[in-house]
Amino acid sequence: MLAHWGITSQFNQLLFLSFISLIIWSLESIFEYAYERLWRELAQNIQHDLRLDAYAHIQNLQLAYFEERSTGALLSILNDDINQLERFLDVGANEILQVATTVVIIGGAFFVLTPTTAWMALLPIPFILWGSITFQKRLAPRYAVVREKASLLNSRLNNNLSGIATIKSFTTEAYELERLRQESDAYSQSNHDAIVLSAAFVPLIRIIILLGFIAILFFGGLEVIHKQLDVGTYSVLVFLTQRLLWPLTRLGQTLDLYQRAMASTQRVMDLLDTPIAIPSGNRALIHAQGEIVLENVSFTYPNGARVLDNLSLKIPANRTTAIVGTTGSGKSTLVKLLLRFYELDAGKIFLDGIDIKTVYLSDLRKAVGLVSQDVFLFHGTVAENIAYGAPLDTTFEEIVSAAASAEAHQFIVELTQGYQTIVGERGQKLSGGQKQRIAIARAILKNPPILILDEATSAVDNETEFAIARSLEKITNNRTTIAIAHRLSTIRQADCIYVMEKGKVIERGTHIELLAYDGIYANLWRVQTGTK
């Protein structure tokens, strides 16, 4: 063959083949480096951007979305599913490009060298593609089940690790292990169902490839016997047939990665397609004074429980307003509606005369400092948790000052590493009262015009309650304060007290006025003070 190109000397032919081999191997090494460096970095960048986009979208969803789903399921999407897509982009997508390039280049070489037999080498390819599509359709629902089972397994693990103290206290380790085994068995079985089908793909492809290879081997050999094909060309054809068809066997693994990635991608896309039910307004809120007016507000939770019914009330600026009532009367729901964690069914809420729906969500929530009964501290130092949500240029002196105002400085300096002590996940290394005072310090450092205390002292002892009460006296001056409480002793000094029942205000006034009225508030006071 080389002689036909004018290279007749055996030495020159050997030299030419050596040079061609050098070029091919060098190019292969260069492209391998380019793949490892550029393609895999592309996969990492796509994974990174997609995870951030998905998380950013999650943060904009309403609170009800999280109440209806487990944390483990969302973590499965943000971690496992996005990682699955990255694995396909890292390996599978490149394999598809390599196979396509191989078919085009080597297939073209066949038609140049032996037009009469080239079709034999290419004949298996349509059958391979048809088989790939068929397997893909059958694999897709199986891998969708795999991802769903993986999500349930992650949910179980996340739930159990979060509740490990409860598991230990009730000695239910064996029970939880059995429940985890059932979830893990279901995940393994779903994988087994998918593997049974995907594993059959490569052997079938190999049989088809073998038929194409035998056709070239046999019919090409016949052409050599009949002097219609050079022996050297025939040897090249056999080699090229292997190079053309054998990479197609990797389609099995590529198809497996593809189907896993598509099942995961569908879950990510479903998350990104979740509509944002509470859109932000487009009006800036500058220097809020803190006057809040609720006008004919009604609200029903997604589960159908009606909590507020045509409620109207006014919370004056720079005053302390308390809201009390029995459990389920709608007290904490008011906080969620004010922060727009939920959307109203009817009515309006005004802040300084501005409908809160028209205000930027970030501006609205920056104007409110919330200290709830269920304090959430992030895994990190005490100082980091106090400074959470504060401006980036907050100094350590300001952190200490906020802690002192919250009556927290003394116990903080007594910790093993002071303000640099790690509080543990959800603040598990601290007592309930310590967490409450850090939460108050966090609100103080944020310095919002509106402070909401949602059962802030309900889970602490009397000494801690007095300490918190002293700190609240300092920080509620010249600030709109909404105190929601079961312990009436903590709100006696409020400028106005609203008593709620079944989503409506049934009494209002000061502590003295409500005692004189001798209604529900007075009865609650007698029960709590033991004078009934």
N, C-alpha and C positions, 0 to 999 in steps of 0.2 A: 504493500500500500504506500509506504514512504517512497518507494522507487517511482511510483506514478507522479509523485510531487517533485521529482528531480533529485531526491536524496538517494543515491545509488550505493555509495560506499557504506560498508557495514560499520566502520568506525564513526562516520558522520550520522548514521541512523542511531547508533547507540548514544552518541553525544546529544542528538536531538531529543531522544526519549528521556535521557537523564535531565536535560534542561526543562522539558515539559513537566516532568515529575517534580522538579524543584519549584517551578512556578505554581503548580497545583497545590502542593503541600504548603507552600508559603502563604498562598491566598487563603487556604483553609484555616491556617493558624491565625491569620489576620482577622478573618471573618468570625472565628471562634471567640477571639478577644473582643471584637466589636459586639458580638451577641452577649457575652458575659457582662460587659461593661454597660452598654447602652440599652439593650433590650430589657435586661433585668432591672436596671434603674428606672426605666419607663414603667415597668410593672409596679415597682415600689412607689413611684410617684402617683400612679393612678390609685393604688390602694390607699395611700396617705390622704389624697384629696377626697376620695369617696367616703372614707371614714369620717373626716372632718365635716363634709357636707351632710352626712347622715346624722351626726351628733348635733350639728347646728340646727337641723330641722327638728330633731327631737326636743331640743330646748324650747322651741317655739310652740310646741303642742300644748293643749290645755291640760290641766291637772287631771281631768277625768280620764284622759287617755292612759295615764300611768296607773290609775286606780283599777283599770280594767285589765291590765297586763302585768305579767311578772317581770321583775328586774332581770332574771336569768334569761328570759326569752329575748329581751332587748339586747343584752350582752352577747347572746349567741349571734345576733345579726351584726352587731358592730365589730365583733371579733372573728368568730368562726366563718361566717358567710363571706365577709370581705376578704379574709385570708384565703378562702377557697378560690375566689376570683383571682387573687394575686398569683396563686399557684398555677392556674391555667395560663395567665398572661406570661408568667415566668418561663414555662416549659411548653405547654400545649400550643400556644399561638405561634411560637417559633417553629415548632415541628410542622405545622400546617404550611408555613411559608417555605420551609426546606423541601417538603414533599412536592409542593406545587412547582418550585424551581427545578427540582430534579426531573419531574415529568416533562416539563417544557424543553429543557436543554438536552437531556438524553434522548427523549422522544424525537427531537429534531435531528440529533446525530444518527439515529436509526434510519430515518428517511433519506438522509444524505448517503449513508453507507450502503444500505440494502433496502431500496424502496419496496421490493417484492415481499419481503418477510417482516417489515417493520410493524405491520398491523398485528402480527401474532404477539409481539411483545406488549403492544398497547391494548389488546383485546381484553385482558382481565380488569383493566382500570374501570370501565363503566360498571362492571359487576361489583367491584369493590366499593365504588361510590354508592351504588344502589343499596348494597348491604349496610353501609355505614348509616345511610339515612333511615333505613328500616330499623336498625338497632337503636338509633337515636330516639325515634318515636316511642319505642317500647321502654327505653331506659328512663326517659324524662319523668314519668309519674313515679317511678320507683325512687329516684333520687330526690324528688320533692318530699316523699315520705321520710327519707333518710334525714333531710334537713329539719323536718318537723320533729322527728324523734330526738334529734340532737338538741333542739331547742328545749324540749321537755326535760331532757336529762340535765342540761345546764340550769334550768329553773330549779330542779330538785336539789342540785348541789349548792346553788347559791342560797336557797331557802334554808337548807340544813346548816350551812356554815354560819349564816346570820343568826340562827337560833340555837347555836351549839350549847349555850348555857341552859336553855329550856330543856333540850334533849337530855343533858346530863342530870338536871334536877329531877326529871320524871323517869330517869333510867330507861329511856326508850331507844337506846343505841341499836339493839337487835332489830327492833321494829323499823327504824329508819334505814338500817342496812338492807333489810328485806325490800323496802319500798324502792331504794336505790337500785337494788339488783333487778327488780322488775322493769324499771325505766331503762337500765343498761341492757337488759336482755332484749327489750323491744327495739332499742337502737341497733344492737348487733344483728337481730333478725332482719330488720329493714336493710341493713348493709348486705347481709347474706343474700337476700332476694335480688338485690342489684348486681352483686358479684356473680351470681349464678348465670345471669344473662350476659354481662359484659365479658366474663371469662371465655365464653364460647366464640367471641368475635375473632380473636387472633387465630385460633386453629382453622376456622373456616376461611379466613383470608389467606392463610398459608397454603391451603389446598388449591385455591384459585391461582395464587402466584406460582405454585408448582406446575400447574397445567400450562401457564404461559411460558415458564422456563423450559419445560420439556418440549413444547412446540418449537421454540427457537433452537434448542439443542438438536432436535431430530430433523426438522426441515432445513435448518441451516447446514447441518451435516450432509444432507442429501445434495444441496447445492455445491458443496465442496467436492463431493464425489463426482458430480457431473461437470466439474470444472467451471461452474458458474460463479464461484465465490472463492477468494483466496483464503488459504489457511490462516494467515495473519489476521485478516478481516474477521474471519469466523471466531477466532479467539477473542478479539476485541468485542464482538457482538455478545458472546457468552458472558464476558465480564460486565458489559454495559447492561445486560439483562438483569444481572444480580443488583447492580447499582440502581436500576430503575424500579424494580419490583420489591426488593427486600425492604427498603424504607417504609413501604406501605404497611408492613406488619406493625409498625409503631402507631398506626392509626387507632389500634385498639386502646392503647393507653391514652392517646390524645382524645379519643372519643369519651373515655371514662372521665378524664379531667374536664372536658367540655360540659358534659351533662351535670357533673357535680357543680361546676361553676355557674351554669345556667339556672339550676335550682336555687343556688345561693343568691344569684343576681336578681331573680324574681322576688325573693324576700326583701332584698335591699330596696328594689324599685317600689315595692308595695309600701314600704316605710316612707320613702321619699314622696310618694303620691298621696300620703295621708294629708288631707286638707287642714290648714291652720284655722281652727274654729274661732279663735279670739284674735282678730287682726289689730295691729297697733294703729292708734290715731296719728294725726300728722300735725298736732299742735304742741308747741314747746311749753313746758311748765317751768317758769322761772320764779324763784323766791316764793314758794307756796306759803301762805299764812296758816292754813290748816283747818279752815271751816268746812265741815262736811255736812251735806244735806241728802237724806234719802227720801225720795218722793214716790210713793205708791209702788214700792218694790215688791215683786213676787219672784219666787225662785223654787224650782223643783229639781231635785237631783236626777241624774240619768236613770237611776233604779226606780223612779216613780214616787219617791218620798217627797211630799211638798213640805218645805221648811219655812218659807216666808210667805206671808199672805197680805198683800197690799199694805206693806209696812212703810210708815213715814216717821222720820225723826230728824233732829238737828243736833249736831255736835259743834259747839262754838270753838273758835280758834283760841289757842293759848289757855285752855281750861282742861281740867281732868273730868272725863265723863266715864262713868262705870256702867257696865251692862251685866245684869245678873239674871238668873233664871234656872229652871230645872234642866237636866240633861235632855238634849234634843229640842230645845226651845228656839234654836237658831242663832245663838250668840256667836259661835265661831264661824258660822256661815257668813255673817256680816263681814268678817275680816277677809275671807276668801273673795267675796264679791268686790270689796273695796280695792283689793290688789289685782282684781280681774283674773283670778285663777279660774273663775267660772264666769259665764255670761248670764246676764239677767234674763228672766222670762218676760218681765214687764217692769215698767217704771224706769227711773233714772237715779243716778248718784252724781252729785255735784261736789267738786272740790274748788273752793273759792269762787263759786258761781259758774264753774266750767264743767260741762259733762265729761266724765272721765273717759268715755268712749272716744272722745276727740283728741285726747292727750297721748303723746308718745308713751308707750308702755314703760320704756326705760326711765323716763322722767317721773312717771307716776310712782313706780316702785322705789326709785331713789329717794322720793319724798317721804317714804314710810319705813320706819324701823320696827321690825317684828321680833318680839321675844315670846316664844310659845312654850307650852308645857313640855312638849316633846323636843328637847333641844338636840340639834344635830351639830356635832363637831367633826371636822374633817381630820383624817389622820395627818398629824403634823405637830408642830410645837404649839405651846400655849400662846406665844406671841403671834404666830401665824393665824391662829383662829380668832384672836381679838382683832387683828388687822384685816380680817377677811371682809371685803367689800368697801374698805376705806381707800382713800386716794393712794396712789403708788408712792407718793413722796412722804407718806406718814413716817414720822420718826419714832424711835424707840421710847423717847421721853413721853410722847403723846400716847403711846400704848400703855405705859405705866400709869399715866394720869387717868386714862379711862378705866383701868383696872382698879385704881384707888377709889374712883367715884362709884364704882360698882361693889365696893367692899370686898374686892377679890385680891388685892395686892398682897395682903398678909399671908394668905394660904399659898399663893403662887410662889413667893420667895422661900417658903418652907418645903417646896417640892425638891426632888433630888437635883434637878438642874434648873430650877427657877423657871424663868420665862421660856427657856429652851427645852423644857421637858416635853417629851412626846406624849400626847394624850391618848393615843391608840385609836383604832377605828371606832367611829361614833362616840369618841371620848370615854371609852370603857374603863380607862385607868383612873377616872375621876368619879367622885360621888355626884349624886343628883344635884345637891345644892351648889357644889363647885361648878358644875356645868351651867347651871342657871346663872350664876354670877358672871361667868365668862361670856355667856350670851348677852347679858345686860351690858357688859363692857364693850362688846362688839357693836351693840346698838348705839351706845354713847359715842364711840369713835366715829361711827357713820354720821352722827349728828343730824338726824332728819328732823324736819319740822313737825312730823307726826310720829308718835310712838304708840305702838299697840302692844299691850301686855295680855297675852291670851293664856290665862291660868298659870301665870309665871311663878306662883308660889304654892301651887296645889300639891306638889310632890316633895316638899322639903319639910324639915323639922322646924319647931318653933324658933329656935335660936337663929337658924338660917333665914327664916321668914322675917325676923326682926332686922337682920342685917340687910336683907334685900329691901325691906321697907325704908330703912334709913337712906339707902342709895337712891331709891325712887323719889324720895322727897327732894333730893338735890337735882335730879335730871328732868323732873316734870315741870319745873318752873319755866314759864315763858315758852311752853311747848304744848301742842295739842296732844293730849294723852287719852287713849281709849283703854280702859282696864276691864277685862273680862274675868270674872272671878266666881268661884264657888264659896271661898272663904270671905264672908262679908266683912270680917275685921280688917281686911287689907284695903277696903274701898270706902271706909267710913268718911274719909276727908274729901271725897270726890265732890266737885261742884254740882254735879247732877248725876242721878242714878236712874237708869231705865230698867224696869223689871219686865222680862219677856216671858211669854207663855204661848206655845203652839204658833210661833211665827208672828206674834203680834205684841205690841207694847201695851201692857195692862196697867202699869203704874209708873210714875215718874216723880222725881223730887230729890231733896237732899236726904241724908241719913235720918236726921231728926224729923223731917216732914213725913217720911215714909213710916217711921215708927208711930208717929201720931195718927197716921191714916189707918193703922192697924189692919193692913191687908196681907197679901202674900209675903211681902218683904218682911214685915214685922213678925210673921209666923216663922219664916226662915231664920230670922235673927234669934228668936227665942229657942229654936231647936239647936242652933249652933252654940249658943251661950249657956245652954242647959237651964234656962229659966222657964221653960214651958211645963 
